[in-house]
């Protein structure tokens, strides 16, 4: 009986695991760019030449992990804004950035 109770308690108290997709990451990054009036794409085709869009935040992937880069120069130089982690970690970190932006606007 105790085993059954423990099983039911576990089912009730465990949070469902939410699987974050790349589409969800791209959407929250677009939201971040819009909130800060930043370019929505890292590069634009201007007169047949791809030009870096300074200030753009974009997704990067390496070694099976995900992070956030910010475009910093005309030549495509970047700054790592959020280091590599899981999709869920990146998703949560970007939401914390957005929360900070909202708090700053409320105070200002």
N, CA, C and O atoms as CSV, one atom per row, in Angstrom:
chain,resi,resn,atom,element,x,y,z
A,1,UNK,N,N,0.819,-1.201,0.000
A,1,UNK,CA,C,0.000,0.000,0.000
A,1,UNK,C,C,0.855,1.254,0.000
A,1,UNK,O,O,0.571,2.203,-0.731
A,2,UNK,N,N,1.913,1.262,0.826
A,2,UNK,CA,C,2.805,2.419,0.896
A,2,UNK,C,C,3.430,2.687,-0.464
A,2,UNK,O,O,3.568,3.840,-0.872
A,3,UNK,N,N,3.805,1.636,-1.159
A,3,UNK,CA,C,4.401,1.775,-2.488
A,3,UNK,C,C,3.438,2.475,-3.447
A,3,UNK,O,O,3.844,3.341,-4.221
A,4,UNK,N,N,2.169,2.096,-3.393
A,4,UNK,CA,C,1.154,2.714,-4.246
A,4,UNK,C,C,0.969,4.179,-3.899
A,4,UNK,O,O,0.856,5.013,-4.797
A,5,UNK,N,N,0.937,4.514,-2.603
A,5,UNK,CA,C,0.791,5.909,-2.177
A,5,UNK,C,C,1.978,6.745,-2.649
A,5,UNK,O,O,1.804,7.863,-3.134
A,6,UNK,N,N,3.174,6.203,-2.506
A,6,UNK,CA,C,4.367,6.923,-2.951
A,6,UNK,C,C,4.320,7.180,-4.454
A,6,UNK,O,O,4.691,8.256,-4.923
A,7,UNK,N,N,3.866,6.191,-5.193
A,7,UNK,CA,C,3.758,6.334,-6.651
A,7,UNK,C,C,2.774,7.456,-7.007
A,7,UNK,O,O,3.075,8.289,-7.862
A,8,UNK,N,N,1.612,7.483,-6.366
A,8,UNK,CA,C,0.616,8.519,-6.645
A,8,UNK,C,C,1.106,9.898,-6.213
A,8,UNK,O,O,0.867,10.888,-6.905
A,9,UNK,N,N,1.792,9.965,-5.067
A,9,UNK,CA,C,2.339,11.232,-4.598
A,9,UNK,C,C,3.359,11.763,-5.606
A,9,UNK,O,O,3.375,12.956,-5.910
A,10,UNK,N,N,4.203,10.877,-6.117
A,10,UNK,CA,C,5.202,11.266,-7.109
A,10,UNK,C,C,4.526,11.825,-8.359
A,10,UNK,O,O,4.959,12.841,-8.902
A,11,UNK,N,N,3.482,11.170,-8.804
A,11,UNK,CA,C,2.763,11.619,-9.996
A,11,UNK,C,C,2.162,13.004,-9.784
A,11,UNK,O,O,2.175,13.825,-10.701
A,12,UNK,N,N,1.646,13.273,-8.614
A,12,UNK,CA,C,0.997,14.549,-8.335
A,12,UNK,C,C,1.991,15.690,-8.136
A,12,UNK,O,O,1.687,16.836,-8.468
A,13,UNK,N,N,3.162,15.397,-7.604
A,13,UNK,CA,C,4.095,16.458,-7.265
A,13,UNK,C,C,5.146,16.714,-8.345
A,13,UNK,O,O,5.794,17.761,-8.328
A,14,UNK,N,N,5.327,15.800,-9.267
A,14,UNK,CA,C,6.305,16.021,-10.330
A,14,UNK,C,C,5.747,16.980,-11.367
A,14,UNK,O,O,4.602,16.855,-11.803
A,15,UNK,N,N,6.572,17.933,-11.749
A,15,UNK,CA,C,6.180,18.850,-12.812
A,15,UNK,C,C,6.362,18.141,-14.150
A,15,UNK,O,O,7.308,17.374,-14.324
A,16,UNK,N,N,5.456,18.396,-15.095
A,16,UNK,CA,C,5.643,17.781,-16.401
A,16,UNK,C,C,6.892,18.363,-17.064
A,16,UNK,O,O,7.166,19.556,-16.938
A,17,UNK,N,N,7.631,17.535,-17.757
A,17,UNK,CA,C,8.841,18.002,-18.432
A,17,UNK,C,C,8.452,18.643,-19.752
A,17,UNK,O,O,7.801,18.027,-20.596
A,18,UNK,N,N,8.868,19.903,-19.913
A,18,UNK,CA,C,8.568,20.619,-21.140
A,18,UNK,C,C,9.788,20.547,-22.046
A,18,UNK,O,O,10.881,20.952,-21.651
A,19,UNK,N,N,9.615,20.049,-23.221
A,19,UNK,CA,C,10.708,19.931,-24.177
A,19,UNK,C,C,10.737,21.208,-25.016
A,19,UNK,O,O,9.752,21.541,-25.675
A,20,UNK,N,N,11.859,21.922,-24.993
A,20,UNK,CA,C,12.013,23.166,-25.727
A,20,UNK,C,C,12.524,22.842,-27.129
A,20,UNK,O,O,13.433,22.028,-27.300
A,21,UNK,N,N,11.928,23.488,-28.123
A,21,UNK,CA,C,12.333,23.276,-29.509
A,21,UNK,C,C,13.162,24.460,-30.012
A,21,UNK,O,O,13.175,25.530,-29.403
A,22,UNK,N,N,13.842,24.249,-31.116
A,22,UNK,CA,C,14.606,25.340,-31.734
A,22,UNK,C,C,13.656,26.447,-32.172
A,22,UNK,O,O,14.000,27.625,-32.077
A,23,UNK,N,N,12.475,26.090,-32.647
A,23,UNK,CA,C,11.482,27.110,-33.027
A,23,UNK,C,C,11.125,27.996,-31.841
A,23,UNK,O,O,10.991,29.211,-31.991
A,24,UNK,N,N,10.971,27.402,-30.675
A,24,UNK,CA,C,10.654,28.182,-29.472
A,24,UNK,C,C,11.825,29.105,-29.113
A,24,UNK,O,O,11.614,30.255,-28.729
A,25,UNK,N,N,13.046,28.606,-29.237
A,25,UNK,CA,C,14.214,29.445,-28.977
A,25,UNK,C,C,14.265,30.616,-29.955
A,25,UNK,O,O,14.499,31.758,-29.558
A,26,UNK,N,N,14.047,30.323,-31.226
A,26,UNK,CA,C,14.077,31.391,-32.238
A,26,UNK,C,C,12.994,32.427,-31.965
A,26,UNK,O,O,13.216,33.622,-32.160
A,27,UNK,N,N,11.832,31.981,-31.517
A,27,UNK,CA,C,10.726,32.905,-31.231
A,27,UNK,C,C,11.054,33.814,-30.051
A,27,UNK,O,O,10.783,35.014,-30.102
A,28,UNK,N,N,11.636,33.257,-28.986
A,28,UNK,CA,C,11.947,34.081,-27.818
A,28,UNK,C,C,13.110,35.032,-28.128
A,28,UNK,O,O,13.170,36.128,-27.572
A,29,UNK,N,N,14.024,34.630,-29.000
A,29,UNK,CA,C,15.114,35.518,-29.416
A,29,UNK,C,C,14.556,36.651,-30.274
A,29,UNK,O,O,14.993,37.794,-30.143
A,30,UNK,N,N,13.608,36.352,-31.141
A,30,UNK,CA,C,12.953,37.406,-31.931
A,30,UNK,C,C,12.258,38.404,-31.002
A,30,UNK,O,O,12.332,39.615,-31.213
A,31,UNK,N,N,11.593,37.893,-29.989
A,31,UNK,CA,C,10.913,38.743,-28.998
A,31,UNK,C,C,11.935,39.652,-28.311
A,31,UNK,O,O,11.683,40.844,-28.134
A,32,UNK,N,N,13.088,39.092,-27.922
A,32,UNK,CA,C,14.149,39.878,-27.293
A,32,UNK,C,C,14.620,40.990,-28.224
A,32,UNK,O,O,14.760,42.137,-27.802
A,33,UNK,N,N,14.863,40.654,-29.484
A,33,UNK,CA,C,15.293,41.669,-30.458
A,33,UNK,C,C,14.242,42.766,-30.621
A,33,UNK,O,O,14.582,43.948,-30.689
A,34,UNK,N,N,12.975,42.379,-30.685
A,34,UNK,CA,C,11.900,43.376,-30.827
A,34,UNK,C,C,11.797,44.261,-29.597
A,34,UNK,O,O,11.613,45.472,-29.720
A,35,UNK,N,N,11.912,43.673,-28.413
A,35,UNK,CA,C,11.820,44.445,-27.173
A,35,UNK,C,C,12.902,45.522,-27.102
A,35,UNK,O,O,12.678,46.601,-26.553
A,36,UNK,N,N,14.066,45.223,-27.658
A,36,UNK,CA,C,15.196,46.144,-27.593
A,36,UNK,C,C,15.409,46.930,-28.891
A,36,UNK,O,O,16.416,47.619,-29.052
A,37,UNK,N,N,14.444,46.815,-29.814
A,37,UNK,CA,C,14.545,47.490,-31.117
A,37,UNK,C,C,15.846,47.155,-31.836
A,37,UNK,O,O,16.527,48.032,-32.367
A,38,UNK,N,N,16.170,45.879,-31.841
A,38,UNK,CA,C,17.379,45.389,-32.504
A,38,UNK,C,C,16.992,44.774,-33.852
A,38,UNK,O,O,15.839,44.390,-34.045
A,39,UNK,N,N,17.944,44.678,-34.783
A,39,UNK,CA,C,17.657,43.989,-36.050
A,39,UNK,C,C,17.208,42.549,-35.781
A,39,UNK,O,O,17.684,41.899,-34.851
A,40,UNK,N,N,16.287,42.068,-36.611
A,40,UNK,CA,C,15.737,40.726,-36.398
A,40,UNK,C,C,16.593,39.617,-37.001
A,40,UNK,O,O,16.424,38.450,-36.647
A,41,UNK,N,N,17.510,39.962,-37.906
A,41,UNK,CA,C,18.364,38.965,-38.552
A,41,UNK,C,C,19.827,39.359,-38.352
A,41,UNK,O,O,20.150,40.546,-38.308
A,42,UNK,N,N,20.712,38.364,-38.230
A,42,UNK,CA,C,22.126,38.701,-38.048
A,42,UNK,C,C,22.762,39.318,-39.291
A,42,UNK,O,O,23.693,40.116,-39.185
A,43,UNK,N,N,22.257,38.946,-40.474
A,43,UNK,CA,C,22.790,39.472,-41.730
A,43,UNK,C,C,21.645,39.886,-42.638
A,43,UNK,O,O,20.583,39.264,-42.636
A,44,UNK,N,N,21.864,40.930,-43.407
A,44,UNK,CA,C,20.919,41.375,-44.434
A,44,UNK,C,C,21.652,41.413,-45.760
A,44,UNK,O,O,22.835,41.750,-45.814
A,45,UNK,N,N,20.956,41.071,-46.823
A,45,UNK,CA,C,21.515,41.165,-48.165
A,45,UNK,C,C,21.274,42.585,-48.670
A,45,UNK,O,O,20.148,42.945,-49.015
A,46,UNK,N,N,22.323,43.381,-48.712
A,46,UNK,CA,C,22.228,44.768,-49.159
A,46,UNK,C,C,23.056,44.913,-50.417
A,46,UNK,O,O,24.279,44.777,-50.389
A,47,UNK,N,N,22.374,45.193,-51.534
A,47,UNK,CA,C,23.033,45.325,-52.840
A,47,UNK,C,C,23.883,44.104,-53.177
A,47,UNK,O,O,24.998,44.239,-53.681
A,48,UNK,N,N,23.360,42.924,-52.902
A,48,UNK,CA,C,24.052,41.687,-53.237
A,48,UNK,C,C,25.169,41.304,-52.281
A,48,UNK,O,O,25.890,40.338,-52.530
A,49,UNK,N,N,25.322,42.036,-51.202
A,49,UNK,CA,C,26.374,41.749,-50.228
A,49,UNK,C,C,25.747,41.517,-48.853
A,49,UNK,O,O,24.924,42.308,-48.392
A,50,UNK,N,N,26.147,40.423,-48.206
A,50,UNK,CA,C,25.624,40.155,-46.863
A,50,UNK,C,C,26.339,41.058,-45.868
A,50,UNK,O,O,27.566,41.059,-45.768
A,51,UNK,N,N,25.538,41.825,-45.137
A,51,UNK,CA,C,26.059,42.790,-44.175
A,51,UNK,C,C,25.578,42.424,-42.783
A,51,UNK,O,O,24.395,42.170,-42.558
A,52,UNK,N,N,26.530,42.402,-41.850
A,52,UNK,CA,C,26.198,42.094,-40.457
A,52,UNK,C,C,25.301,43.191,-39.893
A,52,UNK,O,O,25.518,44.374,-40.152
A,53,UNK,N,N,24.301,42.793,-39.128
A,53,UNK,CA,C,23.364,43.721,-38.501
A,53,UNK,C,C,23.737,43.868,-37.028
A,53,UNK,O,O,23.350,43.058,-36.187
A,54,UNK,N,N,24.495,44.919,-36.741
A,54,UNK,CA,C,25.027,45.128,-35.399
A,54,UNK,C,C,23.882,45.243,-34.385
A,54,UNK,O,O,22.892,45.938,-34.609
A,55,UNK,N,N,24.054,44.542,-33.276
A,55,UNK,CA,C,23.066,44.565,-32.203
A,55,UNK,C,C,22.136,43.366,-32.197
A,55,UNK,O,O,21.479,43.095,-31.192
A,56,UNK,N,N,22.073,42.644,-33.311
A,56,UNK,CA,C,21.179,41.490,-33.398
A,56,UNK,C,C,21.615,40.384,-32.439
A,56,UNK,O,O,22.794,40.041,-32.357
A,57,UNK,N,N,20.633,39.832,-31.712
A,57,UNK,CA,C,20.847,38.633,-30.919
A,57,UNK,C,C,20.436,37.441,-31.770
A,57,UNK,O,O,19.405,37.489,-32.441
A,58,UNK,N,N,21.221,36.381,-31.752
A,58,UNK,CA,C,20.874,35.197,-32.528
A,58,UNK,C,C,21.379,33.926,-31.846
A,58,UNK,O,O,22.313,33.935,-31.044
A,59,UNK,N,N,20.720,32.852,-32.205
A,59,UNK,CA,C,21.019,31.524,-31.678
A,59,UNK,C,C,22.322,31.016,-32.269
A,59,UNK,O,O,22.594,31.215,-33.453
A,60,UNK,N,N,23.121,30.363,-31.448
A,60,UNK,CA,C,24.243,29.605,-31.990
A,60,UNK,C,C,24.270,28.243,-31.334
A,60,UNK,O,O,23.794,28.049,-30.215
A,61,UNK,N,N,24.848,27.302,-32.072
A,61,UNK,CA,C,24.891,25.919,-31.613
A,61,UNK,C,C,26.305,25.388,-31.778
A,61,UNK,O,O,26.956,25.645,-32.791
A,62,UNK,N,N,26.775,24.654,-30.794
A,62,UNK,CA,C,28.067,23.986,-30.889
A,62,UNK,C,C,28.077,22.805,-29.925
A,62,UNK,O,O,27.577,22.902,-28.804
A,63,UNK,N,N,28.641,21.708,-30.365
A,63,UNK,CA,C,28.820,20.529,-29.513
A,63,UNK,C,C,27.512,20.032,-28.901
A,63,UNK,O,O,27.502,19.512,-27.785
A,64,UNK,N,N,26.414,20.192,-29.631
A,64,UNK,CA,C,25.115,19.733,-29.136
A,64,UNK,C,C,24.501,20.644,-28.096
A,64,UNK,O,O,23.525,20.270,-27.445
A,65,UNK,N,N,25.058,21.842,-27.927
A,65,UNK,CA,C,24.539,22.795,-26.944
A,65,UNK,C,C,24.128,24.081,-27.665
A,65,UNK,O,O,24.383,24.242,-28.859
A,66,UNK,N,N,23.491,24.991,-26.929
A,66,UNK,CA,C,22.887,26.184,-27.513
A,66,UNK,C,C,23.251,27.411,-26.688
A,66,UNK,O,O,23.350,27.343,-25.463
A,67,UNK,N,N,23.448,28.539,-27.380
A,67,UNK,CA,C,23.782,29.776,-26.695
A,67,UNK,C,C,23.242,30.973,-27.448
A,67,UNK,O,O,22.594,30.830,-28.484
A,68,UNK,N,N,23.514,32.157,-26.918
A,68,UNK,CA,C,23.031,33.404,-27.514
A,68,UNK,C,C,24.227,34.293,-27.828
A,68,UNK,O,O,25.053,34.574,-26.960
A,69,UNK,N,N,24.306,34.730,-29.084
A,69,UNK,CA,C,25.337,35.657,-29.534
A,69,UNK,C,C,24.706,37.002,-29.860
A,69,UNK,O,O,23.528,37.087,-30.205
A,70,UNK,N,N,25.508,38.043,-29.744
A,70,UNK,CA,C,25.105,39.392,-30.158
A,70,UNK,C,C,26.086,39.843,-31.230
A,70,UNK,O,O,27.300,39.760,-31.043
A,71,UNK,N,N,25.561,40.321,-32.350
A,71,UNK,CA,C,26.403,40.828,-33.434
A,71,UNK,C,C,27.025,42.139,-32.981
A,71,UNK,O,O,26.311,43.043,-32.548
A,72,UNK,N,N,28.353,42.255,-33.075
A,72,UNK,CA,C,29.050,43.417,-32.530
A,72,UNK,C,C,29.788,44.274,-33.554
A,72,UNK,O,O,30.132,45.417,-33.252
A,73,UNK,N,N,30.042,43.755,-34.763
A,73,UNK,CA,C,30.804,44.554,-35.725
A,73,UNK,C,C,30.330,44.300,-37.155
A,73,UNK,O,O,29.668,43.304,-37.443
A,74,UNK,N,N,30.689,45.230,-38.041
A,74,UNK,CA,C,30.330,45.103,-39.460
A,74,UNK,C,C,30.905,43.833,-40.079
A,74,UNK,O,O,30.327,43.265,-41.006
A,75,UNK,N,N,32.043,43.398,-39.558
A,75,UNK,CA,C,32.694,42.211,-40.098
A,75,UNK,C,C,32.133,40.906,-39.571
A,75,UNK,O,O,32.645,39.840,-39.911
A,76,UNK,N,N,31.101,40.959,-38.754
A,76,UNK,CA,C,30.478,39.742,-38.242
A,76,UNK,C,C,31.014,39.296,-36.897
A,76,UNK,O,O,30.748,38.177,-36.459
A,77,UNK,N,N,31.777,40.175,-36.231
A,77,UNK,CA,C,32.258,39.839,-34.893
A,77,UNK,C,C,31.094,39.737,-33.922
A,77,UNK,O,O,30.124,40.489,-34.016
A,78,UNK,N,N,31.198,38.811,-33.000
A,78,UNK,CA,C,30.097,38.572,-32.052
A,78,UNK,C,C,30.591,38.643,-30.619
A,78,UNK,O,O,31.790,38.589,-30.343
A,79,UNK,N,N,29.628,38.765,-29.720
A,79,UNK,CA,C,29.902,38.636,-28.290
A,79,UNK,C,C,28.989,37.527,-27.780
A,79,UNK,O,O,27.799,37.485,-28.094
A,80,UNK,N,N,29.562,36.642,-26.996
A,80,UNK,CA,C,28.750,35.589,-26.386
A,80,UNK,C,C,27.979,36.213,-25.233
A,80,UNK,O,O,28.573,36.642,-24.244
A,81,UNK,N,N,26.666,36.263,-25.356
A,81,UNK,CA,C,25.815,36.853,-24.331
A,81,UNK,C,C,25.412,35.814,-23.297
A,81,UNK,O,O,25.437,36.079,-22.095
A,82,UNK,N,N,25.039,34.630,-23.771
A,82,UNK,CA,C,24.715,33.505,-22.886
A,82,UNK,C,C,25.490,32.300,-23.409
A,82,UNK,O,O,25.369,31.927,-24.576
A,83,UNK,N,N,26.272,31.706,-22.542
A,83,UNK,CA,C,27.111,30.575,-22.927
A,83,UNK,C,C,26.317,29.318,-23.248
A,83,UNK,O,O,25.102,29.258,-23.062
A,84,UNK,N,N,27.027,28.337,-23.726
A,84,UNK,CA,C,26.406,27.092,-24.156
A,84,UNK,C,C,25.743,26.338,-23.019
A,84,UNK,O,O,26.262,26.272,-21.904
A,85,UNK,N,N,24.591,25.773,-23.323
A,85,UNK,CA,C,23.841,24.953,-22.376
A,85,UNK,C,C,22.753,24.202,-23.120
A,85,UNK,O,O,22.771,24.114,-24.348
A,86,UNK,N,N,21.817,23.668,-22.378
A,86,UNK,CA,C,20.699,22.966,-23.014
A,86,UNK,C,C,19.720,23.988,-23.585
A,86,UNK,O,O,19.782,25.174,-23.264
A,87,UNK,N,N,18.822,23.510,-24.431
A,87,UNK,CA,C,17.792,24.400,-24.981
A,87,UNK,C,C,16.943,24.989,-23.861
A,87,UNK,O,O,16.601,26.171,-23.891
A,88,UNK,N,N,16.608,24.173,-22.886
A,88,UNK,CA,C,15.777,24.651,-21.778
A,88,UNK,C,C,16.506,25.722,-20.962
A,88,UNK,O,O,15.902,26.723,-20.576
A,89,UNK,N,N,17.792,25.518,-20.699
A,89,UNK,CA,C,18.576,26.512,-19.958
A,89,UNK,C,C,18.626,27.841,-20.714
A,89,UNK,O,O,18.463,28.905,-20.117
A,90,UNK,N,N,18.853,27.776,-22.022
A,90,UNK,CA,C,18.900,28.996,-22.825
A,90,UNK,C,C,17.542,29.687,-22.833
A,90,UNK,O,O,17.463,30.905,-22.668
A,91,UNK,N,N,16.483,28.923,-23.023
A,91,UNK,CA,C,15.126,29.457,-23.030
A,91,UNK,C,C,14.831,30.197,-21.723
A,91,UNK,O,O,14.310,31.313,-21.739
A,92,UNK,N,N,15.164,29.574,-20.602
A,92,UNK,CA,C,14.928,30.192,-19.297
A,92,UNK,C,C,15.801,31.428,-19.096
A,92,UNK,O,O,15.340,32.419,-18.530
A,93,UNK,N,N,17.043,31.387,-19.547
A,93,UNK,CA,C,17.940,32.540,-19.405
A,93,UNK,C,C,17.440,33.736,-20.213
A,93,UNK,O,O,17.506,34.870,-19.739
A,94,UNK,N,N,16.947,33.498,-21.410
A,94,UNK,CA,C,16.421,34.595,-22.233
A,94,UNK,C,C,15.179,35.180,-21.571
A,94,UNK,O,O,14.985,36.395,-21.583
A,95,UNK,N,N,14.346,34.336,-21.002
A,95,UNK,CA,C,13.165,34.842,-20.292
A,95,UNK,C,C,13.568,35.690,-19.091
A,95,UNK,O,O,12.902,36.679,-18.784
A,96,UNK,N,N,14.641,35.319,-18.414
A,96,UNK,CA,C,15.126,36.155,-17.309
A,96,UNK,C,C,15.610,37.506,-17.816
A,96,UNK,O,O,15.389,38.527,-17.164
A,97,UNK,N,N,16.275,37.523,-18.983
A,97,UNK,CA,C,16.670,38.801,-19.593
A,97,UNK,C,C,15.441,39.666,-19.873
A,97,UNK,O,O,15.428,40.859,-19.572
A,98,UNK,N,N,14.418,39.053,-20.446
A,98,UNK,CA,C,13.190,39.787,-20.756
A,98,UNK,C,C,12.520,40.302,-19.480
A,98,UNK,O,O,11.992,41.415,-19.465
A,99,UNK,N,N,12.538,39.508,-18.422
A,99,UNK,CA,C,11.988,39.956,-17.133
A,99,UNK,C,C,12.744,41.173,-16.627
A,99,UNK,O,O,12.137,42.120,-16.127
A,100,UNK,N,N,14.073,41.155,-16.753
A,100,UNK,CA,C,14.899,42.288,-16.336
A,100,UNK,C,C,14.595,43.551,-17.131
A,100,UNK,O,O,14.566,44.651,-16.579
A,101,UNK,N,N,14.371,43.384,-18.426
A,101,UNK,CA,C,14.029,44.517,-19.280
A,101,UNK,C,C,12.695,45.126,-18.818
A,101,UNK,O,O,12.567,46.346,-18.716
A,102,UNK,N,N,11.714,44.273,-18.543
A,102,UNK,CA,C,10.411,44.755,-18.087
A,102,UNK,C,C,10.525,45.468,-16.737
A,102,UNK,O,O,9.908,46.513,-16.532
A,103,UNK,N,N,11.309,44.907,-15.826
A,103,UNK,CA,C,11.496,45.550,-14.510
A,103,UNK,C,C,12.149,46.923,-14.663
A,103,UNK,O,O,11.736,47.887,-14.017
A,104,UNK,N,N,13.150,47.009,-15.502
A,104,UNK,CA,C,13.839,48.283,-15.728
A,104,UNK,C,C,12.858,49.331,-16.265
A,104,UNK,O,O,12.905,50.491,-15.854
A,105,UNK,N,N,11.983,48.933,-17.168
A,105,UNK,CA,C,11.019,49.868,-17.754
A,105,UNK,C,C,9.994,50.316,-16.719
A,105,UNK,O,O,9.529,51.455,-16.763
A,106,UNK,N,N,9.640,49.439,-15.797
A,106,UNK,CA,C,8.682,49.812,-14.748
A,106,UNK,C,C,9.279,50.835,-13.798
A,106,UNK,O,O,8.573,51.719,-13.311
A,107,UNK,N,N,10.568,50.724,-13.533
A,107,UNK,CA,C,11.241,51.638,-12.612
A,107,UNK,C,C,11.488,52.986,-13.275
A,107,UNK,O,O,11.398,54.028,-12.626
A,108,UNK,N,N,11.797,52.965,-14.555
A,108,UNK,CA,C,12.146,54.210,-15.273
A,108,UNK,C,C,10.979,55.134,-15.463
A,108,UNK,O,O,11.130,56.208,-16.046
